[in-house]
């Protein structure tokens, strides 16, 4: 269990073939770091490749529930419950070839008004307007959010009663330090955008935005 952490409840990266199974990740980022920077339930970055997160609960976090970010390629997200997060239930960003299946994402909501901490702005902790971050970032309270992530598959997920969109896939051309040699951890900058995404057999019900 990873709960009531000041920033993210769980983090991982620079590896492959890793497994997160039957974990409980709740009530994290209570210090209110900007989720547009880093914060929420679990943020996996970078190079969390060919790995699996399954049968776990990500709930009541300030920020995304489960966040794959920055070349977390060819990984599987399955059988998780992601609910009541202040951000998307599941977020796949700048990663290719991920499979999102058999997850339950509900009651995730947009960020509330307030002040976030952002250590990237100037020295120390500069305040950031939470509402501005939500509007500019676009993540909001989606059930599943796919951003700049080609060849993503989302199958047999149930997304309901989310404040924003059930499943949201945005194009958003980005660049990523993609790994070219896993043994040496060598990387090269590559262009990433959302294309060749396959969404099938998902049930999207009573979401506040588009289904």
Secondary structure, DSSP 8 states (H G I E B T S, - for coil): -EES-SS-SEEE-SEES-EEES-EEES--TT-B-TTTS-EEEEE-S-EET-EEES-EEES-SSEEEEEESS-TT-EEES-EEES-BS-SEEEES--S-EEES-EEES-B---SSEEEETTSSSS-EEEEHHHHHHHH--TT-SEEEES-TT-EEES-EEES-SS-SEEEE---EEEEEEEETTTTEEEEEEE---S-EEES-EEES-SS--
